[in-house]
Amino acid sequence: MNYVESIAWLFSTQMFGIKLGLEGPRRLLKEYLAHPAHGVTVIHVAGTNGKGSTCAMIDSIARSSGKRTGLFTSPHLIDYRERIKVSGVDIPEEACADMLTELRGLCERLETHPTFFEITLALAMRWFRERECEVIILETGMGGRLDATTAVQADIAVITPIGLDHTQWLGDTLELVAAEKAGIFVPGKPAVSSPQDPAARRVLEVEANESRSPLEFVTEPLLGYGVALPGEHQKWNAALAVAALFKCGLPLNSDIIRHGLASVRWPGRFERFEVDGRAVILDGAHNPHAARVLVETWDAEFPDQKAALVFSAVSSKDIAGILAPIAPLASEIFICPVDTPRATPVEEIAAALPEGASPHRLFPDFPSAFAAAKESGPTVLVAGSLFLVGDARAVLTGGTFQGCTQ
């Protein structure tokens, strides 16, 4: 298969849905010779918010220290290959196509067909092995205990802030969600965590004690270093990233940390563009906690300024909970669907607006909503769903959006 054909086949495997469990990914990793080589450091990151930013910081600092890194994240914003990076570079199309062709043959021989996410993990891990990565950073797809990434034994577990998300899979209380995240703890291996709600912290402590995993909590943000990602919360993520790397024994000093944090990039998280003389901010605030963080960052970056808000969300999200903090930022709200079968009808999104919200309009797609928003005010905020942010980023950068449900 060429690249286009291989991606089409891979995306077709989304019909197998999401299967939480480790038996399938363990079998696929074993059959595909995709486990990391001896001596490779594996850093496993779970949490509800800040996972991607923290992974990006760990990766950037590790590269600044001279290590060859493999970074596995999800979802992608525009191109599937964003999920698999070696030392900051996406997996090449040719290599991706060749390996997916090989994986297709393997999958067809297995009794139970692997899922999209399991195939992607196996592809990433084999690529990291072939490229002789020294440090591998794995972001969980969902949860932790039964997430496919947990099939790879890690050297350290990292927990970012825990909140309510994916409740249909992980549970509808902080305690239940925290128990799922704590499932990445490895017996005898260290763990570090962001500050947590007391209920979530208690669960993490109990689970760490049971697995004899030494657990430490970050107690203050990392100050005195410039972080390329905006927002005060990123200083907490930076502290967590540095703590994780110190636990791994990487040779760090202030210059390495400073360079790594100054050069980190993580698209779609309060990412700023200039379009026709207007500031355009993209932020994947896809749950209430992330929405509140977005508002804090907005108030710091654009004090006393309203935005023309382009908003959308998928059906599994707490849309009213997301809109409650974000809507007051808007002078006008432009609602459009996202390009995924999970899209929420625009009428349902509008019905979730808080009482007293600014005027809103409904649009059939992002380009039309964005065009109207640009005419509405000097600053445009695109927020709510990473699918929407990906669509927006493709328009702004001239890329081709590869829509995906997982």
N, C-alpha and C positions, 0 to 999 in steps of 0.2 A: 504493500500500500504506500502511496505517496502521503504527504502530510495532510492534505485536505481529506483524503479517503480515511486515513487513520483517525483523525479527529472525529469525522462523521461516525465511524464505528464506535469509538469510545463514548461519544455523547449518546449513542443509541443504547448503551448499557445502563443509562439512567432508568430505563424501564424496570430494572431489577430493584429499584427503590433503595431505601436506606436499611441496612441490616446491622444493628448493633451487636457486637460479639467479636471474639478474638480467634475463634477456630478457623474461619475462612481466611483472614489476612495472614495468620501464622502459616497456613498451608501454602498460600501463594508466595509469601516471602521465601519460604524454604525451597519450593520448587523452582523459583526464579533466581535462586542464589543471590538474594537481595539483602541479606543481613549485613550490617557493617563489619568491616575487618577488625581484627584484634587491635586494641590500642586506640581506636577512634572514640572520641568523646561525644556522647549523645545527650542533648539537652531537650527535655520534653516540657512543653508549655501548655497549660490549660487555664481556664477562667472564662468569665462572661464578657468582659470588656478589657481592651488593651492588649490582647494576646498578640495581634499582628505587630503593633508598634514595639512591644517588648521583644518579640522575635527579631524584628528588624534591627533594633539596637544591639542585641546580643551578637547578631551576625556582623554588624558594622564594626563593633569594637574588636571582635575576634579577628576579623580581617586586618584591622589596624595593627594587631599584635603579630601579624605575619602568618596567621593560620589560613589554610584553604578550607573554606566553609561550604556546607550544603544547607540550603534553607528551603523547607517545605511548608507552604502556607495555603490557605483556602478561605474564601473562593478567589478566583481571579477577577480582575475588574474588566479587562478587555480581551486579552489573549490567554488561552489556557496555559501557555508555557510560563506565565508569570509565577505559577505555583511551585516551580522547580528551578532553583537558582544555585549555581556554583560560583562562589566568590562574587556574587552580585550579578551574574550573567544568566539570563534565561537559557534553558536547555535549547539547543539548536533544532530547527524544524526537521532536518534530515535525521538526526539522532533520535528525536522524538518519534518520527514515523517508523524508523527501523525497529525500535524497541516495542512500540505498540503492535507492530506486525507480529513480532515474536510472542508478545503477550496474548495476542488474539488466538494464536495456535495453542498456547498453553491453556487458556481459559476454556477453549472448546473441548479439551481433553478431561477437564475436571468435572466431577459429578455434579457439583453445585457451582453455577456460574458466579464469579466474583462481581462485586458491585463496582460502580464507577469510581468511588473513593478508594476502594481496596486496590484497584488497578493503578490508580494514580500514585498511591503510596508505594507500590512495588516498583513502578517506573522510576520514581524519585530515588528510592533507596539503591536500586541497581546503578543508576546514573552517578549517585554520590560515591558508590564503591569504585566504579570504573574511573572516576576522576580523582580518586585517592583523597577524598575529603578527610580532613583531620578533626573537624568539629561539625557535627550535624545538629541542626535546630529543627525540631518537629513541633508544629502547631496542631493541637487536636482539632478535629473537624467539629465534633459535638460531644459534650460531656467529658469523659475521660476513662472511666472504668471499663467500658465496652467499646471505646473508640478504636478504630483500626490502628492508629498510631501507637497504642499501648502494646501492640504485638512486638514492637521493637524495644528491647530492654534499654532503659535509659540510665545515665550516670547521675542525673539530678532531675528532680521534678520542680517546676516553677508554676506558681499559682497567681494569676492576676486577679483583680477585683471580681468578686462573685455577685451576680444578681439573678433575677428571674428572666429566663429566656429558654426557648425550646421546651416549654413546660410540658408539652404533650409527650415528650420523650424522657425528660429528666426529673419531672416532678414539679409540684406547684408551691413548694416552700423552699426557703433558703437552705434549710437543713438537708432536704433531699438533693437539691442541686449540688451543694457542697460535698455531699457524700460521693456523688458521681465524679466530681472533679478530683477528689482525693484518691480516686481509684488509680491515678497515675503514680502514686507513691510506690517506690521499689524498696523492698525489705533491705535494711542496712544502708541504703543510699540516702544522701542528704536531700532536703527540700527547702525551698525558700518561698515566701508568700508576701504579697502586698498586704497592707492593713485590711482587715475584713470586718464586716458587721459581726457583732458578738456571737450571734447564732451560728454563722458560717465558721467563725474562728474556732468555736468549741468543737464542731464536727471535725475540722482539719486536725486539731490537736488530738482528738480521740483516735482518728484513723492513723495518724503518724505514730502515735504511741503503740498502737496494735501492730503496725508493720515494722516497728523499731527503726523508723526513718527519722533521723535528726531534723527537726523542723525549726526554722527561724523566720521571724516576721521582720520585714523592713519597717523601721520606726520613724524615718524622716526622709524627705525628698533629697535628691542629689543636688546640692547647691554649688555654685562656683564654676560650673561648666555650662557652656552654651549648647543647647539642644536644638537641632535643626527643625524639629517638629514643634509647632506652636501649642500652647496650653500649659497651665500649671501642672495638670495631671501627668504630663509627659516627664516631669522631673521625678515623679514617683515611679513611673515606668523605668526611667533611667537608673534609679537606685536599685530597683529589682534586677535589672539586667546586669549591672555591675556586681551585685551580690552573688548572682548565679555564676558568673564567670570566675569570681574569686574562689567560690566553692569548688570549681572544676580545676583549680590550680593553674589557670593560664597566667603567663608572665605579663602582668599589667602594671602600668605606671600612669601618672597623671597625663603625660603627653599622649599615650595610646588611647586613654579614655576620652580625652578632649578631642582628638582627631576623629575617633569613632562616632561620638555624639554629634559633632559638627557636620559630619558628612552623611549621616543616616538619612535615608529616603523611605517614605511609606505613603504611596499615593492614595488619594481619596479620603484622607483623614485631615480635615481642615486644610485642604490643599487649595492654594490660591492661584488663580489665573487672571490675566488682564485681557478683556475682550471689548473692543470698540470703546476704550476709555473707561470701562467699568470693571470693578473688582468682582470676580466670580469665585465663590467658595464652594468646594465640594466636600461633603462630610457624610460618611455612612453611619449616621446615628440611627441604628435600627432597633433599639430598645430604650425603655425609659431612662435607665442609668446613663447610657451614651448620650441621650438627648439632653440631660441635665448638664453633662460635661461640655457638650457643644455650646450650650447657652453661656456657661462660665467663660469659655474661650472666646466666644463672640463678644461678650461684654468687655473683655480685656483688650481685644484687638480692634473692635469697632464700638467704643463707648458712645452711648446715647444715639445710636444710628439704627434705623430700621432696614429690613431687607425685603426685596421681592423674593418670596419663598416659593421654590419649585419643589413639590413634595409628592412622594409615592411610597407605597409599602406593600409587602406581600401578606397573604391572608393569615399566616400563622403568627403574626406579630400583634403586640398590644398597641394598636394604632392610636387609640385615645390617650394611652399613657405616654406615647412618644410625642403626640401633638400638644399635650397640655403645657409642657415647658417651652416648646419651640414656637408655637403659634404667636405668642406675644411679641416675638422678634419681628414679625412680618407687617409690612405696610399693606401688602396684598398677597394672596396665596393662590398659586397656580398648580392645580392638581392634575396629574396625568398617570396612566398605567405604566407598569414596568413590563419589559419584554421577557416574560416568563409565564408558564402555565399557572404559577402560584400567584399571579397578579390579583390584587384586590380591585374590584370595580370602583371607578372614581366616585360614584354616588355614595358608596359605603364609606369611603375615606372622608368625603365631605360631611357625612352624618356624624363622624367621630370628632369633628372640630369642637373645641371647647366653646361654651357660651360666651358671646361677646367677641369672638375672633374677628379679625379683619375680613373684608370682603374676599370672596374666593371665586375662581372660575375653573371650569372643567375643560380638559383638552384630550384629544385622542392619542397623543404621543408626546415624547419629550421634546423633539425639535419645535413643535408648535407652542408648547408651554414655555420653552426657553425664549423663543422669539418674543412672545408677549411680555415675559418678565423683564427682558432687557429694555423694553420700552417703558416699563413702569417705574424704574428707579435706578440710582447710580450703583447700587450694590445688589448682587443676586446671590442667594444662598440655595444650593441644590442639596437636599438632605432627605433622609428617611430610609432609604434602602441602598445596599451596595449594588444591586442590579441597576438602580437608577443612576448611581454615581458612575458605574461602568459605562452605561449608555452615554452619559454626559461627557465623560472623559474621552470616549471614542470620537464624539462630535468635536470636542475642543482640540484634540491632538491629531485628527485625521486618521485614526485607527479604525479597524473593523471589529465591531463588538461581537464576540462569540457568546451568545446567550446560553445559559446553563441553569439548571434547577438545583444543583448541588455544589 
